[in-house]
């Protein structure tokens, strides 16, 4: 017996050493990539706003001081934006206004924006279908502009206020600072809570490096972190991670607070990215099907706060709590185009299976574990991706055509399919970053499955070796 025990101990110690080596590599990769991400943000993070971020900036400006002139004359798409990101940014805005601004002097800069010459635009059609040559052509809008006109890094925005001559409004440092601070806080909170969620499920091999690997292997995610941090993408990632953490805790502990916080952060996620209401829908259906009435009640209770916030926002901005301008689809319209589906999924130049490979792999991994509530996250992910596949940008439908007039703004159509694929690559892969925290859990599933496979495979070899040695010894004695 002692001989068998002594034979097993070296292999047991060898296994422990391997686990320690894997853990060390896991921690090391996480630490290195986290430091690298921090340095990248500090030295390269940008503060210019364009496209979506102009609207988020305008919403925050309206919420904090509606008397100020917006940076654009026609913020047509503001009512179609989910307001959660800007609403959350109110907190750092007032912190800056009360704690920092009174004690510093703001530098005022004239931004003499030089607009490149454009070809003459056609006059806008009247209701009868004719054209009024005396009517001014539609102007540019928030989807077409970037402010300020000079490149501006996030670390260089402090105490600067840019007067946009073309629009007659001010680009204020404390507004953009509040948006950027919100984005980066939720980015790092998302990383931290993704790691905490992984630690809940496996104490032996956590997978600390998985969130960082998902981020660094997604070019679009890194683009959002560096070039467009004032989009809602990073905040949505953080809220999704917080939801995911309390969702897992809520199933493990079955207590009120984590389940309430599950609903709270899921509600804020929906308020920030409206399409994630599909995640809430799938979760509620799951809770009803398995008769988790207590969990469902607590989730609804937590999520109701966001509904109240949304109604108050509508009343303050549009005078009607039931204003649903957010449901308008002037840029993205529901439809089915097989070419668009292929481009979004499988085209090497744009598809998520190539440009968000680890996230795609992780979503598959959610279905391979033995936890039903993780499979629900996988089902919710597939439903949300299905929505993205049928939500088609109007510019994609007019390749090679004339610009489209939307709300007094000319939206240019793409000249070639190559240009259209760049939009698909940017949009679709940006949209699914909200699923990254789910995918990280799926990657952990795959990590555990393959870890057990190799453990069994390599454990069989020493066992065979011991059997052979024992047989040889018995023959020799005989």
C-alpha positions in Angstrom: 0.0 0.0 0.0 2.8 2.4 0.9 4.4 1.6 -2.5 1.2 2.6 -4.4 0.9 5.7 -2.3 4.4 6.8 -3.0 3.9 6.2 -6.7 0.8 8.4 -6.7 2.3 11.3 -4.8 4.8 12.5 -7.5 2.0 12.6 -10.0 -0.2 14.4 -7.6 2.5 17.0 -6.9 3.2 17.3 -10.6 -0.5 18.1 -11.2 -0.4 20.8 -8.4 2.6 22.4 -10.0 0.9 22.5 -13.4 -2.1 24.2 -11.9 0.1 26.8 -10.2 1.9 27.4 -13.5 -1.4 28.0 -15.3 -2.6 30.3 -12.5 0.6 32.3 -12.6 0.3 32.7 -16.4 -3.4 33.6 -16.0 -2.6 36.4 -13.5 0.5 37.6 -15.4 -1.4 38.0 -18.7 -4.3 39.8 -16.9 -1.9 42.2 -15.2 0.2 43.0 -18.3 -2.9 43.6 -20.5 -4.6 45.7 -17.8 -1.6 47.9 -17.5 -1.3 48.1 -21.3 -5.0 49.1 -21.6 -4.6 51.8 -19.0 -1.5 53.3 -20.8 -3.3 53.1 -24.2 -6.3 55.0 -22.8 -4.1 57.7 -21.2 -1.9 58.3 -24.2 -4.3 57.7 -27.1 -7.9 58.0 -25.8 -9.7 60.7 -27.9 -12.2 63.3 -26.8 -13.6 64.4 -30.2 -17.3 63.7 -30.7 -19.0 62.7 -33.9 -22.0 60.6 -35.1 -23.7 59.0 -32.1 -21.5 60.8 -29.5 -22.8 64.2 -30.7 -26.3 63.1 -29.7 -25.2 61.7 -26.3 -23.3 65.0 -25.7 -26.5 67.0 -26.6 -28.7 64.9 -24.4 -26.4 65.5 -21.4 -26.2 69.2 -22.2 -30.0 69.4 -22.4 -30.4 67.5 -19.1 -28.0 69.8 -17.2 -28.6 73.2 -18.8 -31.3 73.3 -21.5 -30.7 77.1 -22.0 -27.3 76.5 -23.7 -27.1 76.2 -27.5 -26.3 72.7 -28.7 -23.1 72.1 -30.7 -25.3 71.3 -33.7 -28.3 73.2 -35.1 -30.4 70.2 -35.9 -29.9 67.4 -33.4 -32.5 65.3 -35.2 -31.5 61.9 -33.9 -31.4 62.8 -30.2 -34.9 61.5 -29.6 -33.9 58.2 -31.2 -31.0 57.6 -28.8 -31.3 55.5 -25.7 -30.7 58.1 -22.9 -29.2 55.9 -20.2 -25.6 56.7 -20.9 -26.2 60.4 -20.8 -28.4 60.1 -17.7 -25.7 58.2 -15.8 -23.2 60.8 -16.9 -25.1 63.4 -14.9 -23.4 62.3 -11.7 -19.8 62.9 -12.8 -21.0 66.1 -14.5 -22.3 67.6 -11.3 -19.3 66.3 -9.4 -17.1 68.2 -11.8 -19.3 71.3 -11.6 -19.3 71.4 -7.8 -15.9 70.1 -6.8 -13.6 71.1 -9.6 -14.9 73.9 -11.8 -15.3 76.6 -9.1 -11.6 76.4 -8.3 -10.1 76.5 -11.8 -10.1 78.8 -14.7 -11.5 77.6 -18.0 -9.6 78.5 -21.2 -11.8 79.6 -24.0 -10.7 78.6 -27.6 -12.3 79.7 -30.9 -12.7 76.6 -33.1 -12.6 78.1 -36.6 -14.0 75.0 -38.2 -13.1 74.8 -41.9 -15.7 72.9 -43.8 -14.3 71.3 -47.0 -16.0 72.4 -50.2 -19.0 70.3 -51.2 -20.9 69.9 -54.5 -24.2 71.8 -54.6 -27.0 70.0 -52.9 -30.4 69.5 -54.5 -33.3 71.5 -53.0 -35.6 69.6 -50.7 -38.8 68.2 -52.2 -42.1 69.8 -51.1 -45.2 67.9 -50.1 -46.5 67.9 -53.7 -43.3 66.2 -55.0 -42.0 69.3 -56.7 -38.9 71.3 -55.8 -38.7 74.9 -54.4 -35.5 76.4 -55.8 -35.7 79.2 -53.2 -35.7 76.9 -50.3 -32.3 76.3 -48.7 -30.9 72.8 -49.1 -30.9 70.6 -46.1 -27.9 71.1 -43.8 -25.5 68.6 -42.2 -26.3 67.2 -38.8 -25.0 65.2 -35.9 -24.5 62.2 -38.0 -22.1 64.1 -40.3 -19.9 66.2 -38.0 -17.0 66.0 -35.6 -16.2 68.5 -32.8 -13.8 70.1 -32.1 -12.3 70.2 -35.6 -8.7 69.6 -34.3 -7.7 66.3 -32.9 -8.1 66.3 -29.1 -7.0 63.6 -26.6 -9.0 62.9 -23.5 -6.1 63.8 -21.3 -5.9 67.3 -22.9 -9.5 68.4 -22.6 -9.4 69.7 -19.0 -10.2 73.3 -18.5 -10.8 74.0 -22.2 -13.9 75.3 -23.8 -14.2 75.5 -27.6 -16.5 77.9 -29.3 -17.8 76.3 -32.5 -18.1 79.3 -34.9 -20.0 77.4 -37.6 -22.8 76.3 -35.1 -22.5 79.1 -32.6 -22.4 76.8 -29.6 -19.7 75.8 -27.0 -18.0 72.4 -26.7 -17.5 72.2 -22.9 -14.8 70.2 -21.2 -16.9 69.2 -18.2 -19.6 67.7 -20.5 -17.2 65.6 -22.5 -15.3 64.8 -19.3 -18.4 63.4 -17.7 -19.1 61.2 -20.7 -15.6 59.9 -20.9 -15.3 59.3 -17.2 -18.6 57.3 -17.3 -17.4 55.2 -20.2 -14.0 54.4 -18.7 -15.4 53.7 -15.2 -17.8 51.2 -16.6 -15.2 49.7 -18.8 -12.9 48.9 -15.8 -16.0 47.9 -13.7 -17.0 45.6 -16.5 -13.5 43.9 -16.4 -13.5 43.6 -12.6 -17.0 42.2 -12.4 -16.4 39.8 -15.3 -13.4 38.4 -13.3 -15.6 38.2 -10.1 -18.2 36.3 -12.0 -15.6 33.8 -13.3 -14.3 33.4 -9.7 -17.8 32.4 -8.6 -17.9 29.4 -10.9 -14.4 28.0 -10.6 -11.9 28.4 -7.7 -9.2 26.2 -9.2 -8.8 27.8 -12.7 -10.5 31.2 -12.8 -9.5 32.6 -16.1 -8.6 36.1 -15.0 -7.1 36.9 -18.5 -10.3 36.0 -20.4 -11.9 39.5 -20.3 -8.7 41.1 -21.4 -8.2 38.7 -24.2 -11.7 39.3 -25.4 -11.1 43.0 -25.4 -7.7 43.0 -27.0 -8.6 40.5 -29.7 -11.6 42.6 -30.8 -10.3 45.4 -33.1 -13.7 47.1 -32.9 -13.8 47.0 -29.1 -10.3 48.6 -29.0 -11.5 51.1 -31.6 -14.3 52.1 -29.3 -12.0 52.4 -26.3 -9.5 54.6 -28.2 -11.4 56.5 -30.9 -15.0 56.6 -29.8 -15.1 56.4 -26.0 -18.1 58.9 -25.9 -20.3 56.3 -27.6 -22.5 54.2 -25.2 -20.6 51.0 -26.0 -18.3 50.9 -22.9 -21.0 51.8 -20.5 -23.2 49.1 -21.9 -20.4 46.6 -21.5 -20.0 47.6 -17.8 -23.7 47.4 -17.1 -23.9 44.0 -18.8 -21.0 42.7 -16.6 -22.7 44.0 -13.5 -26.0 42.4 -14.5 -24.2 39.1 -15.3 -22.5 39.0 -11.9 -25.6 39.6 -9.8 -27.6 37.2 -12.1 -25.2 34.4 -11.3 -25.1 35.3 -7.6 -28.9 35.5 -7.6 -29.2 31.9 -8.7 -26.5 30.7 -6.3 -27.7 32.5 -3.1 -31.4 32.8 -3.9 -31.6 36.0 -1.8 -33.4 39.3 -2.4 -30.6 41.8 -2.8 -28.6 40.1 -5.7 -31.9 39.4 -7.5 -33.0 43.0 -7.1 -29.6 44.2 -8.3 -29.9 41.9 -11.3 -33.1 43.7 -12.3 -31.6 47.1 -11.5 -28.6 46.7 -13.8 -30.6 44.9 -16.4 -33.0 47.9 -16.4 -30.1 50.4 -16.7 -28.7 48.3 -19.6 -32.0 48.5 -21.4 -32.1 52.2 -20.7 -28.7 52.5 -22.3 -29.1 50.1 -25.2 -32.8 49.6 -26.0 -32.3 46.5 -28.0 -31.2 44.6 -24.9 -34.8 44.5 -23.8 -34.7 41.2 -25.7 -32.3 39.9 -23.0 -34.8 41.0 -20.3 -37.6 39.2 -22.3 -35.7 35.9 -22.6 -34.8 36.0 -18.9 -38.4 36.7 -17.8 -39.7 33.8 -20.0 -37.1 31.5 -18.4 -38.1 32.5 -14.9 -41.8 32.0 -15.7 -41.2 28.6 -17.4 -39.2 27.3 -14.4 -41.6 29.0 -11.9 -38.9 31.1 -10.3 -41.6 33.6 -9.1 -39.5 35.1 -6.3 -36.6 35.8 -8.7 -39.0 37.2 -11.3 -40.7 39.5 -8.8 -37.3 40.9 -7.5 -36.0 41.4 -11.1 -39.1 43.4 -12.1 -38.9 45.4 -8.9 -35.2 46.3 -9.6 -35.9 47.0 -13.3 -38.9 49.3 -12.5 -36.5 52.1 -11.4 -35.2 52.4 -15.0 -38.8 52.6 -16.3 -39.5 55.5 -13.9 -36.3 57.2 -15.0 -37.3 56.8 -18.7 -40.8 58.3 -18.1 -39.3 61.2 -16.2 -36.8 61.8 -19.0 -39.5 61.8 -21.6 -41.6 64.2 -19.6 -38.7 66.6 -19.0 -37.5 66.6 -22.6 -40.6 66.1 -24.7 -43.4 67.1 -22.4 -45.0 63.6 -22.6 -43.9 60.6 -20.4 -45.1 58.2 -23.1 -43.1 59.8 -25.9 -41.7 56.9 -28.0 -39.4 58.7 -30.5 -36.8 56.2 -29.4 -38.6 53.6 -31.5 -38.2 55.5 -34.8 -36.0 53.7 -37.3 -34.7 56.4 -39.5 -31.2 55.0 -39.7 -31.7 51.3 -39.0 -34.8 49.7 -40.4 -36.1 46.1 -39.9 -35.9 44.0 -42.9 -34.3 40.8 -44.3 -31.4 40.8 -46.7 -29.5 37.6 -47.1 -26.4 39.4 -48.2 -26.5 41.6 -45.1 -26.8 38.5 -42.9 -23.9 36.9 -44.6 -21.8 40.1 -44.3 -22.6 40.4 -40.6 -21.8 36.8 -39.7 -19.4 35.2 -42.2 -17.8 37.7 -44.4 -14.1 37.8 -43.6 -14.1 41.6 -44.0 -17.0 42.3 -41.6 -18.5 39.2 -39.9 -18.5 38.7 -36.2 -17.2 35.2 -36.5 -13.9 36.7 -37.8 -13.8 40.2 -36.1 -15.3 39.0 -32.7 -14.0 35.5 -32.8 -13.6 34.9 -29.0 -17.0 36.4 -28.3 -18.6 34.2 -30.9 -16.8 31.1 -29.5 -17.8 32.1 -25.9 -21.5 32.3 -26.9 -21.3 28.8 -28.2 -19.5 27.7 -25.0 -22.5 28.9 -22.9 -24.5 25.9 -24.2 -21.8 23.4 -23.3 -21.9 23.7 -19.5 -24.4 22.1 -17.1 -25.9 25.3 -15.8 -29.4 26.1 -17.2 -29.1 29.8 -16.3 -26.0 30.1 -18.4 -27.8 28.5 -21.4 -30.4 31.2 -21.0 -27.7 33.8 -21.5 -26.7 31.9 -24.6 -30.3 31.9 -25.9 -30.6 35.7 -25.1 -27.4 36.3 -27.0 -28.6 34.5 -30.1 -31.9 36.4 -30.0 -30.1 39.7 -29.8 -27.7 38.8 -32.6 -30.8 37.8 -34.7 -32.1 41.3 -34.2 -28.9 42.8 -35.4 -29.0 40.7 -38.5 -32.4 42.1 -39.6 -31.8 45.7 -38.4 -30.3 47.1 -41.6 -28.8 50.6 -42.0 -30.6 52.5 -44.7 -27.2 53.5 -46.3 -26.6 49.8 -47.0 -29.7 49.7 -49.2 -28.7 52.5 -51.5 -25.1 51.5 -52.5 -24.1 53.7 -55.4 -27.2 55.9 -55.1 -27.8 59.5 -54.2 -27.7 60.8 -50.6 -30.8 60.2 -48.5 -32.6 63.1 -46.9 -33.5 62.2 -43.3 -34.9 65.0 -41.1 -33.2 67.7 -43.1 -29.9 65.9 -43.2 -28.3 64.3 -46.2 -27.0 60.8 -45.3 -24.5 59.7 -48.0 -24.9 56.3 -49.6 -21.9 54.1 -50.0 -20.2 54.1 -53.4 -19.1 50.5 -53.3 -19.8 47.3 -51.3 -16.3 47.6 -49.8 -17.4 50.9 -48.1 -20.6 49.3 -47.0 -18.7 46.4 -45.4 -16.7 48.8 -43.3 -20.0 50.0 -41.7 -21.2 46.5 -41.2 -17.9 45.6 -39.5 -18.0 48.6 -37.3 -21.7 48.5 -36.3 -22.4 44.8 -35.9 -19.2 44.0 -33.9 -19.8 47.1 -31.8 -23.3 46.1 -31.0 -22.3 42.6 -29.7 -19.8 44.0 -27.2 -22.7 44.1 -24.8 -22.7 40.3 -25.0 -19.0 40.0 -24.1 -19.6 39.3 -20.4 -21.8 36.4 -21.3 -19.2 35.1 -23.8 -16.5 35.3 -21.2 -18.4 32.8 -19.1 -18.8 30.6 -22.1 -15.1 30.7 -22.7 -14.6 29.6 -19.1 -16.9 26.7 -19.9 -14.7 25.7 -22.8 -11.6 26.2 -20.7 -12.9 23.8 -18.0 -14.1 21.2 -20.6 -10.8 21.1 -22.4 -8.9 21.2 -19.1 -10.7 18.1 -17.9 -10.1 16.4 -21.3 -6.4 16.9 -21.2 -6.2 16.1 -17.6 -7.8 12.7 -18.2 -5.7 12.1 -21.3 -2.4 12.8 -19.7 -3.3 11.1 -16.4 -3.9 7.9 -18.4 -0.3 7.7 -19.6 1.4 7.6 -16.1 -1.2 5.0 -15.1 -0.3 2.8 -18.1 3.4 3.3 -17.3 2.9 2.2 -13.7 0.9 -0.9 -14.8 3.7 -1.9 -17.2 6.3 -1.5 -14.5 4.3 -3.5 -12.0 3.8 -6.3 -14.6 7.5 -6.4 -15.3 8.3 -6.7 -11.6 5.8 -9.5 -11.1 7.3 -11.4 -14.1 10.8 -10.9 -12.7 9.7 -12.2 -9.2 7.9 -15.1 -10.7 
